[in-house]
Amino acid sequence: MATPPLGNLVRLEPLPINLLPAHPAFDEITPNRRSSVDSHTGNRPSLVLFLKEALEQATSFVDDVLPETFKEDGNQKTSAPATAKVETLRRQISGQDIAAIPWQASPISRKPPGAIVASGEAWFARRSRHANRSEEGTAAFGEFERGLMDNPSEAERQYTPDVLDARKVLDWDEQIATVTHGMTWDFSQIRMSIYEMYHHIPWPLGNRAFSIVVITAKTGPSSFIVVRIPVDITTLPLAFYSNGRHAREGDATQKKNIVAGQYVSIERLRVLPDENIEWIMAVSSDAKGSLPMSVQKMALPGEIAKDVGLCIKWIGQRRKEAESTG
């Protein structure tokens, strides 16, 4: 069986801002702040094309590429208080495979990334199956949906101790409602936004800021997907961490020196035929700075497994709060 193809959008290399669909906030980028990659506003993809390509590439990656090409780490992990076991997987996508992606021949053409073609992308994934019940140690599908699809960035801030801020920069929700009205498509309830995620990193390393395009969509009555793609918004006035505005306007925590990292991730949740919930997450990241990639690779499988328990604990707390308020 042929290896499923890789797409050119859902990658570790940050998207230049000119590859995003039009948005009024982009008009605020003054000519003297435009870089060579974001000055050609006339070449922007349509909103429908961008959503279609990003969602189809992400869905293909977790549904086809991951099962065919990722290798299991072997030992299932526990992630209390979640009762489900967490299986971790990995794949090193070679520079040769990255170079073979049709970067410029795809529906949304982009320049091949030199650095990542040289080093490849280290991907890690986790897979867990949860009883579809609203009880301690697990969660019903509706609870996952309200927690992880409705506002995944804010949810991540709330259940992850090291996430200090989830700052919304802008969204396309009104435009999406207009352009997708009446469309027959594989995806529904689509939302897209840009967020800056501010992470605490223990001393002596500096905190990290990640700028990401976040796309969420239902992929069926009992399934949804969350896609996060790194984006370069250093020239965007509305940005906070990416353009240095945090150093002038932030509070004491936000004014600290930061390092701009990057990550790409896909989360896929669906109810299986046996009524259990499958939760898959795949990520490739580079925290940048002086943190060696070898150290990052060692730590990441444990970190992503730990997130399962953190999320289940948070959902349980929300459930108890809702029950106590009637």
PEHURA-V775309 format. One record per pair of residues at least 12 apart in sequence whose ideal C-beta (glycine too) atoms are under 10 Angstrom apart, sorted by the first residue. I is the first residue (numbers start at 1). J is the second residue. D is the distance in whole Angstrom. If there is no record, write none. Layout:
[[I	J	D] [I	J	D]]
This chain:
[[1	68	7] [2	68	9] [3	64	9] [3	65	8] [3	68	6] [3	69	6] [3	97	9] [4	60	6] [4	61	8] [4	63	9] [4	64	4] [4	65	5] [4	66	9] [4	67	9] [4	68	6] [4	69	8] [5	57	9] [5	60	8] [5	61	10] [5	64	9] [5	65	8] [5	97	10] [5	100	9] [5	101	8] [5	102	8] [6	57	8] [6	60	9] [6	61	8] [6	65	7] [6	69	10] [6	93	7] [6	97	7] [6	98	8] [6	100	8] [6	101	5] [6	102	9] [6	121	9] [7	53	7] [7	54	8] [7	56	8] [7	57	3] [7	58	8] [7	60	7] [7	61	7] [7	65	9] [7	101	7] [7	102	9] [7	103	10] [7	106	7] [7	107	10] [7	108	10] [8	53	8] [8	57	8] [8	98	10] [8	101	5] [8	102	7] [8	103	5] [8	104	8] [8	105	9] [8	106	5] [8	107	9] [8	108	7] [8	109	8] [8	110	6] [8	111	10] [8	112	9] [8	113	10] [9	45	10] [9	50	8] [9	53	6] [9	54	5] [9	55	10] [9	56	10] [9	57	6] [9	58	8] [9	101	10] [9	103	10] [9	106	8] [9	107	9] [9	108	6] [9	110	8] [9	213	9] [9	227	9] [9	229	6] [9	264	9] [10	53	9] [10	54	6] [10	55	9] [10	56	10] [10	57	5] [10	58	5] [10	59	10] [10	60	9] [10	61	6] [10	62	10] [10	213	10] [10	215	9] [10	227	6] [10	228	9] [10	229	6] [10	230	10] [10	264	6] [10	265	9] [10	266	7] [10	282	10] [10	284	10] [11	57	9] [11	93	9] [11	98	8] [11	101	8] [11	103	9] [11	110	9] [11	113	7] [11	116	7] [11	121	7] [11	229	8] [11	230	8] [11	264	6] [11	284	8] [12	93	9] [12	98	9] [12	113	8] [12	115	10] [12	116	6] [12	119	10] [12	120	9] [12	121	5] [12	122	9] [12	123	9] [12	229	9] [12	230	7] [12	262	6] [12	263	7] [12	264	5] [12	283	10] [12	284	5] [12	285	7] [12	286	7] [13	98	9] [13	103	10] [13	110	8] [13	111	9] [13	112	9] [13	113	4] [13	114	9] [13	115	8] [13	116	5] [13	117	9] [13	121	9] [13	229	10] [13	230	7] [13	232	10] [13	262	8] [13	264	9] [13	286	10] [14	113	9] [14	210	10] [14	211	8] [14	212	9] [14	213	10] [14	229	8] [14	230	4] [14	231	6] [14	232	5] [14	233	9] [14	234	10] [14	242	10] [14	260	9] [14	262	6] [14	264	9] [15	37	10] [15	50	10] [15	54	10] [15	108	9] [15	110	7] [15	211	10] [15	212	10] [15	213	7] [15	229	6] [15	230	7] [15	231	5] [15	232	7] [15	233	10] [15	264	10] [16	35	8] [16	36	9] [16	37	4] [16	38	6] [16	40	10] [16	110	7] [16	111	8] [16	231	8] [16	232	6] [16	233	10] [16	235	10] [17	29	8] [17	34	9] [17	35	8] [17	37	8] [17	38	4] [17	39	10] [17	41	9] [17	44	9] [17	194	9] [17	231	7] [17	232	6] [17	233	6] [17	234	9] [17	235	7] [17	236	7] [17	239	10] [18	34	9] [18	35	9] [18	36	10] [18	37	6] [18	38	4] [18	39	7] [18	40	6] [18	41	7] [18	42	9] [18	43	6] [18	44	6] [18	45	9] [18	110	9] [18	232	10] [19	37	9] [19	38	9] [19	40	10] [19	43	8] [19	44	7] [19	45	7] [19	50	8] [19	108	6] [19	109	9] [19	110	6] [19	111	10] [19	213	10] [19	229	10] [19	231	9] [19	232	10] [20	38	9] [20	44	7] [20	45	8] [20	47	9] [20	50	7] [20	170	10] [20	172	9] [20	192	9] [20	194	8] [20	213	7] [20	229	10] [20	231	7] [20	233	9] [21	44	6] [21	45	6] [21	46	6] [21	47	4] [21	48	9] [21	49	8] [21	50	5] [21	51	8] [21	172	7] [21	175	8] [21	176	9] [21	179	9] [21	192	8] [22	41	7] [22	42	10] [22	44	5] [22	45	9] [22	46	8] [22	47	8] [22	172	9] [22	175	8] [23	44	9] [23	47	9] [23	169	10] [23	170	6] [23	171	9] [23	172	6] [23	175	8] [23	192	10] [23	194	9] [23	236	10] [23	238	10] [24	170	9] [24	175	10] [25	169	8] [25	170	5] [25	171	10] [25	194	9] [25	233	10] [25	236	7] [25	237	8] [25	238	5] [25	239	10] [26	38	8] [26	41	7] [26	44	8] [26	170	9] [26	233	10] [26	235	9] [26	236	7] [26	237	10] [26	238	9] [27	41	8] [28	235	10] [28	236	8] [28	237	5] [28	238	7] [29	41	9] [29	233	10] [29	235	5] [29	236	6] [29	237	7] [29	238	10] [30	235	9] [30	237	8] [32	235	10] [33	234	9] [33	235	5] [33	236	9] [33	237	8] [33	243	9] [34	235	6] [35	232	8] [35	234	8] [35	235	6] [37	110	9] [37	111	8] [37	232	8] [37	235	10] [38	232	8] [38	233	9] [38	234	9] [38	235	6] [38	236	9] [39	235	10] [43	108	10] [43	109	9] [44	108	10] [45	107	8] [45	108	5] [45	109	9] [46	108	10] [46	179	8] [47	172	6] [47	175	6] [47	176	7] [47	178	9] [47	179	5] [47	180	9] [47	190	10] [47	192	8] [48	175	10] [48	176	9] [48	179	5] [48	180	7] [48	183	8] [48	185	9] [48	190	10] [49	107	6] [49	108	7] [50	107	9] [50	108	7] [50	172	9] [50	192	8] [50	213	9] [50	215	9] [51	172	9] [51	176	7] [51	179	9] [51	180	8] [51	185	9] [51	187	8] [51	190	6] [51	191	10] [51	192	7] [51	215	7] [51	217	8] [51	227	10] [52	107	8] [52	108	10] [52	185	8] [52	186	9] [52	187	8] [52	190	10] [53	106	7] [53	107	6] [53	108	5] [54	108	9] [54	192	8] [54	213	8] [54	215	6] [54	217	10] [54	227	6] [54	229	7] [55	185	9] [55	186	8] [55	187	5] [55	190	8] [55	192	10] [55	215	6] [55	216	10] [55	217	6] [55	219	8] [55	225	7] [55	227	7] [56	107	10] [56	186	8] [56	187	9] [57	106	9] [57	108	10] [57	227	8] [57	229	10] [57	266	9] [58	215	8] [58	217	9] [58	219	10] [58	225	6] [58	226	9] [58	227	4] [58	228	9] [58	229	9] [58	264	9] [58	265	9] [58	266	5] [58	267	9] [58	268	8] [58	282	9] [59	186	8] [59	187	9] [59	217	9] [59	219	7] [59	223	10] [59	225	6] [59	227	9] [59	266	8] [59	268	8] [61	123	9] [61	125	10] [61	227	9] [61	264	10] [61	266	6] [61	268	9] [61	282	7] [62	125	8] [62	127	10] [62	225	8] [62	227	10] [62	266	5] [62	267	8] [62	268	4] [62	280	5] [62	281	9] [62	282	6] [63	219	9] [63	225	10] [63	266	10] [63	268	7] [63	270	10] [63	280	9] [65	91	8] [65	93	9] [65	123	9] [65	282	9] [66	89	7] [66	91	8] [66	123	8] [66	125	6] [66	127	9] [66	266	9] [66	268	9] [66	280	7] [66	282	6] [67	89	9] [67	127	10] [67	280	9] [68	91	10] [69	89	10] [69	91	5] [69	93	8] [69	97	9] [69	123	9] [70	88	10] [70	89	4] [70	90	6] [70	91	5] [70	123	7] [70	124	9] [70	125	6] [70	127	9] [70	282	8] [71	89	6] [71	90	6] [71	91	7] [71	92	10] [72	87	6] [72	88	8] [72	89	5] [72	90	9] [72	125	10] [72	127	9] [73	87	8] [73	88	4] [73	89	6] [73	90	7] [73	124	9] [73	125	10] [73	126	10] [73	301	6] [73	305	10] [74	87	9] [74	88	9] [74	89	10] [75	87	9] [75	88	8] [75	301	10] [76	88	8] [76	127	10] [76	128	9] [76	305	9] [77	126	8] [77	128	9] [77	301	8] [77	302	7] [77	304	10] [77	305	4] [77	306	8] [77	308	9] [77	309	10] [78	305	8] [78	306	10] [78	308	9] [78	309	8] [79	126	9] [79	128	8] [79	302	10] [79	304	10] [79	305	5] [79	306	6] [79	307	8] [79	308	4] [79	309	4] [79	310	8] [79	311	9] [79	312	8] [79	313	10] [80	137	9] [80	306	10] [80	308	10] [80	309	5] [80	310	10] [80	312	9] [80	313	8] [81	136	7] [81	137	6] [81	138	9] [81	308	10] [81	309	6] [81	310	10] [81	312	6] [81	313	5] [81	316	7] [82	128	7] [82	130	7] [82	136	10] [82	137	6] [82	138	7] [82	139	9] [82	279	10] [82	305	10] [82	306	10] [82	307	10] [82	308	5] [82	309	5] [82	310	9] [82	311	8] [82	312	4] [82	313	8] [82	315	10] [82	316	10] [83	128	10] [83	130	8] [83	131	7] [83	135	9] [83	136	8] [83	137	4] [83	138	6] [83	309	10] [83	312	8] [84	127	10] [84	128	4] [84	129	6] [84	130	5] [84	131	8] [84	137	8] [84	138	7] [84	276	9] [84	277	9] [84	278	10] [84	279	8] [84	308	7] [84	309	9] [84	312	8] [85	127	10] [85	128	7] [85	129	8] [85	305	9] [85	308	9] [86	126	5] [86	127	7] [86	128	5] [86	129	10] [86	279	9] [86	281	10] [86	301	9] [86	302	10] [86	304	8] [86	305	4] [86	306	9] [86	307	9] [86	308	5] [86	309	8] [87	125	9] [87	126	7] [87	127	5] [87	128	7] [87	129	9] [87	280	10] [87	305	9] [88	124	7] [88	125	7] [88	126	5] [88	127	8] [88	128	10] [88	300	9] [88	301	4] [88	302	8] [88	304	7] [88	305	6] [89	123	9] [89	124	7] [89	125	4] [89	126	7] [89	127	7] [89	280	9] [89	282	8] [89	301	9] [90	122	7] [90	123	7] [90	124	5] [90	125	7] [90	282	10] [90	297	8] [90	300	9] [90	301	7] [91	120	10] [91	121	9] [91	122	8] [91	123	5] [91	124	8] [91	125	8] [91	282	9] [91	284	9] [92	119	10] [92	120	6] [92	121	8] [92	122	5] [92	123	8] [92	284	10] [92	297	9] [93	116	9] [93	120	5] [93	121	4] [93	122	8] [93	123	6] [93	284	8] [94	117	10] [94	119	9] [94	120	5] [94	121	9] [95	115	10] [95	116	7] [95	117	5] [95	118	5] [95	119	6] [95	120	5] [95	121	9] [96	117	8] [96	120	8] [97	117	10] [97	120	7] [97	121	9] [98	112	8] [98	113	8] [98	116	6] [98	117	5] [98	118	9] [98	119	9] [98	120	6] [98	121	6] [99	112	7] [99	113	10] [99	114	10] [99	116	9] [99	117	5] [99	118	9] [99	120	10] [100	117	10] [101	113	10] [101	117	9] [103	117	9] [115	286	10] [116	262	10] [116	284	9] [116	286	9] [119	286	9] [119	293	8] [120	284	10] [121	264	8] [121	284	5] [121	285	9] [121	286	9] [122	283	10] [122	284	6] [122	285	8] [122	286	9] [122	293	7] [122	294	10] [122	296	8] [122	297	6] [122	300	8] [123	264	9] [123	265	10] [123	266	10] [123	282	6] [123	283	7] [123	284	5] [123	285	9] [123	300	10] [124	265	10] [124	281	9] [124	282	7] [124	283	6] [124	284	7] [124	285	8] [124	296	10] [124	297	8] [124	299	10] [124	300	5] [124	301	6] [124	302	10] [124	303	9] [124	304	6] [124	305	10] [125	265	10] [125	266	9] [125	280	7] [125	281	6] [125	282	4] [125	283	7] [125	284	10] [125	301	9] [125	304	8] [126	267	10] [126	279	8] [126	280	7] [126	281	5] [126	282	8] [126	283	9] [126	300	10] [126	301	8] [126	303	10] [126	304	5] [126	305	6] [126	306	10] [126	307	8] [126	308	7] [127	268	10] [127	278	7] [127	279	7] [127	280	5] [127	281	8] [127	282	9] [128	276	10] [128	277	9] [128	278	8] [128	279	5] [128	280	8] [128	281	9] [128	305	8] [128	308	6] [128	309	10] [128	312	9] [129	272	7] [129	274	9] [129	276	5] [129	277	7] [129	278	5] [129	279	8] [129	280	10] [130	144	8] [130	269	9] [130	276	6] [130	277	5] [130	278	8] [130	279	6] [130	308	9] [130	312	8] [131	275	9] [131	276	6] [131	277	8] [132	144	9] [132	222	9] [132	271	6] [132	272	9] [132	274	9] [132	275	5] [132	276	6] [132	277	5] [133	275	9] [133	276	10] [133	277	10] [134	315	9] [134	316	9] [134	319	6] [134	323	10] [135	316	9] [135	319	9] [136	312	9] [136	313	10] [136	316	6] [136	319	9] [136	320	9] [137	309	10] [137	312	7] [137	313	10] [137	316	8] [138	276	9] [138	277	8] [138	312	7] [138	315	9] [138	316	9] [139	277	8] [139	279	10] [139	311	8] [139	312	6] [139	314	10] [139	315	5] [139	316	8] [139	318	10] [139	319	8] [140	271	10] [140	277	8] [140	315	9] [140	319	9] [141	221	10] [141	222	6] [141	223	9] [141	224	9] [141	269	7] [141	270	9] [141	271	5] [141	275	9] [141	276	10] [141	277	6] [142	222	10] [143	277	10] [143	312	10] [143	315	5] [143	316	9] [143	318	8] [143	319	7] [143	322	10] [144	224	8] [144	267	10] [144	269	5] [144	271	10] [144	277	7] [144	279	7] [144	311	8] [144	312	10] [144	315	7] [145	189	10] [145	216	10] [145	218	8] [145	222	9] [145	223	10] [145	224	6] [145	269	8] [146	315	9] [146	318	8] [147	159	8] [147	311	7] [147	312	10] [147	314	7] [147	315	5] [147	318	7] [148	216	8] [148	224	8] [148	226	6] [148	267	7] [148	269	7] [148	279	9] [148	281	10] [148	311	7] [148	315	9] [149	189	8] [149	191	9] [149	216	5] [149	217	8] [149	218	8] [149	224	5] [149	225	8] [149	226	6] [149	267	9] [149	269	8] [150	189	9] [150	191	9] [150	216	8] [150	224	10] [151	166	9] [151	168	9] [151	191	9] [151	193	9] [151	195	10] [151	214	9] [151	216	9] [152	166	9] [152	191	10] [152	193	10] [152	195	9] [152	214	6] [152	215	10] [152	216	6] [152	224	10] [152	226	5] [152	227	10] [152	228	8] [152	265	10] [152	267	7] [153	165	10] [153	166	4] [153	167	9] [153	168	7] [153	193	8] [153	194	10] [153	195	4] [153	196	9] [153	197	7] [153	212	8] [153	214	6] [153	216	10] [153	226	9] [153	228	8] [154	166	5] [154	168	8] [154	195	9] [155	226	10] [155	311	8] [155	314	7] [155	315	9] [155	318	10] [156	195	9] [156	197	7] [156	199	10] [156	214	10] [156	226	10] [156	228	10] [156	307	9] [156	310	9] [156	311	9] [156	314	10] [157	195	10] [157	197	8] [157	198	9] [157	199	10] [158	310	10] [158	311	10] [158	314	6] [158	317	9] [158	318	9] [159	307	8] [159	309	10] [159	310	5] [159	311	5] [159	312	9] [159	313	7] [159	314	4] [159	315	8] [159	317	9] [159	318	10] [160	197	9] [160	199	8] [160	200	10] [160	303	10] [160	306	9] [160	307	7] [160	310	6] [160	311	9] [160	314	9] [161	200	8] [161	310	8] [162	198	10] [162	199	5] [162	200	5] [162	201	8] [162	202	9] [162	207	9] [162	208	9] [162	303	9] [163	197	6] [163	198	7] [163	199	6] [163	200	8] [163	210	10] [164	197	9] [164	198	5] [164	199	7] [164	200	5] [164	207	7] [164	209	10] [164	253	6] [164	254	8] [164	256	10] [165	195	10] [165	196	7] [165	197	7] [165	198	4] [165	199	9] [165	200	10] [165	207	10] [165	209	9] [165	240	8] [165	241	8] [165	246	9] [165	250	9] [165	251	10] [165	253	8] [165	254	7] [166	195	6] [166	196	8] [166	197	6] [166	198	8] [166	214	10] [167	194	10] [167	195	7] [167	196	5] [167	197	8] [167	198	7] [167	209	9] [167	211	10] [167	238	10] [167	239	9] [167	240	5] [167	241	7] [167	242	10] [167	246	9] [167	254	9] [168	193	6] [168	194	8] [168	195	6] [168	196	8] [168	214	9] [168	238	10] [168	240	10] [169	193	7] [169	194	4] [169	195	7] [169	196	6] [169	211	8] [169	212	10] [169	213	10] [169	231	9] [169	233	7] [169	236	7] [169	238	5] [169	239	6] [169	240	7] [169	241	10] [169	242	8] [170	192	10] [170	193	7] [170	194	5] [170	195	9] [170	233	9] [170	236	8] [170	238	6] [170	239	9] [171	191	7] [171	192	7] [171	193	4] [171	194	7] [171	195	9] [171	214	9] [172	190	9] [172	191	8] [172	192	5] [172	193	7] [172	194	9] [172	213	10] [172	215	9] [173	190	9] [173	191	5] [173	192	7] [173	193	7] [175	192	9] [176	189	10] [176	190	5] [176	191	7] [176	192	6] [176	215	10] [176	217	10] [177	190	9] [177	191	9] [185	217	9] [186	217	9] [186	218	10] [186	219	7] [186	220	8] [187	215	9] [187	216	10] [187	217	4] [187	218	7] [187	219	6] [187	220	9] [187	224	9] [187	225	8] [188	217	7] [188	218	5] [188	219	8] [188	220	9] [188	221	10] [188	224	9] [189	216	8] [189	217	6] [189	218	5] [189	219	10] [189	224	8] [190	215	7] [190	216	7] [190	217	4] [190	218	8] [191	214	8] [191	215	7] [191	216	5] [191	217	8] [191	226	10] [192	213	7] [192	214	7] [192	215	5] [192	216	8] [192	217	9] [192	227	9] [193	212	9] [193	213	8] [193	214	5] [193	215	8] [193	216	9] [194	211	7] [194	212	7] [194	213	6] [194	214	7] [194	229	10] [194	231	6] [194	233	6] [194	236	8] [194	238	8] [194	239	8] [194	242	10] [195	210	8] [195	211	8] [195	212	6] [195	213	8] [195	214	5] [195	228	8] [195	231	10] [196	209	6] [196	210	7] [196	211	5] [196	212	8] [196	231	10] [196	233	8] [196	238	10] [196	239	7] [196	240	6] [196	241	5] [196	242	6] [196	243	10] [196	246	9] [196	260	10] [197	209	7] [197	210	5] [197	211	8] [197	212	7] [197	214	9] [197	228	9] [197	241	9] [197	261	9] [197	263	9] [198	210	8] [198	240	9] [198	241	6] [198	246	8] [198	250	9] [198	253	9] [198	254	7] [198	256	10] [198	258	7] [199	258	9] [199	259	10] [199	261	8] [199	263	10] [199	287	8] [200	253	9] [200	256	9] [201	258	9] [201	259	8] [201	261	9] [201	287	7] [201	289	8] [201	291	8] [204	290	9] [205	259	8] [205	287	8] [205	289	6] [205	290	7] [205	291	6] [206	256	7] [206	257	5] [206	258	6] [206	259	5] [206	287	10] [206	288	10] [206	289	6] [206	290	9] [206	291	10] [207	241	9] [207	253	8] [207	254	9] [207	256	6] [207	257	8] [207	258	5] [207	259	7] [207	261	10] [207	289	10] [208	241	9] [208	258	6] [208	259	5] [208	260	7] [208	261	4] [208	262	9] [208	263	9] [208	285	10] [208	287	6] [208	288	7] [208	289	8] [208	291	9] [209	239	10] [209	240	8] [209	241	4] [209	242	7] [209	246	8] [209	254	10] [209	258	5] [209	259	8] [209	260	6] [209	261	7] [210	228	9] [210	230	7] [210	231	10] [210	241	9] [210	242	9] [210	260	8] [210	261	5] [210	262	6] [210	263	6] [210	285	8] [210	287	9] [210	288	10] [211	229	10] [211	230	7] [211	231	5] [211	232	7] [211	233	5] [211	234	8] [211	236	9] [211	239	7] [211	240	10] [211	241	7] [211	242	5] [211	243	10] [211	260	7] [211	261	9] [211	262	8] [212	227	9] [212	228	5] [212	229	6] [212	230	6] [212	231	6] [212	233	10] [212	262	9] [212	263	7] [212	264	8] [212	265	8] [213	227	8] [213	228	7] [213	229	5] [213	230	8] [213	231	5] [213	233	9] [213	264	10] [214	226	7] [214	227	7] [214	228	5] [214	229	8] [214	231	10] [214	265	10] [215	227	4] [215	228	8] [215	229	8] [215	266	10] [216	228	10] [216	267	9] [219	268	8] [219	269	9] [219	270	7] [220	270	7] [220	271	9] [221	270	10] [221	271	8] [222	269	9] [222	270	6] [222	271	4] [222	272	9] [222	275	9] [222	277	9] [223	268	7] [223	269	7] [223	270	3] [223	271	7] [223	272	10] [223	277	10] [223	278	9] [224	267	8] [224	268	8] [224	269	6] [224	270	8] [225	266	7] [225	267	7] [225	268	5] [225	269	8] [225	270	9] [225	280	10] [226	265	8] [226	266	7] [226	267	4] [226	268	8] [226	269	8] [226	281	9] [227	264	8] [227	265	8] [227	266	6] [227	267	8] [227	268	10] [228	263	7] [228	264	6] [228	265	5] [228	266	8] [228	267	8] [228	283	8] [229	262	10] [229	263	9] [229	264	6] [229	265	9] [229	266	9] [230	260	10] [230	261	9] [230	262	4] [230	263	6] [230	264	6] [230	265	10] [230	284	10] [230	285	9] [230	286	9] [231	262	9] [232	260	9] [232	262	9] [234	260	8] [240	254	8] [241	254	8] [241	258	6] [241	260	8] [242	258	10] [242	260	7] [244	258	9] [246	258	7] [258	289	9] [259	287	7] [259	288	5] [259	289	4] [259	290	9] [259	291	9] [260	287	10] [260	288	6] [260	289	9] [261	285	7] [261	286	6] [261	287	5] [261	288	5] [261	289	8] [261	291	9] [261	296	10] [262	284	9] [262	285	7] [262	286	6] [262	287	9] [262	288	7] [263	283	6] [263	284	7] [263	285	4] [263	286	7] [263	287	8] [263	300	10] [264	282	9] [264	283	7] [264	284	5] [264	285	8] [264	286	10] [265	281	6] [265	282	7] [265	283	4] [265	284	8] [265	285	8] [265	304	9] [266	280	8] [266	281	7] [266	282	5] [266	283	8] [266	284	10] [267	279	7] [267	280	7] [267	281	5] [267	282	8] [267	283	9] [268	280	5] [268	281	8] [268	282	8] [269	281	9] [279	308	7] [279	311	9] [279	312	10] [281	304	6] [281	305	10] [281	307	8] [281	308	9] [282	304	9] [283	300	7] [283	303	9] [283	304	6] [283	307	10] [284	300	9] [285	297	10] [285	300	7] [285	303	10] [285	304	10] [287	299	10] [287	300	10]]
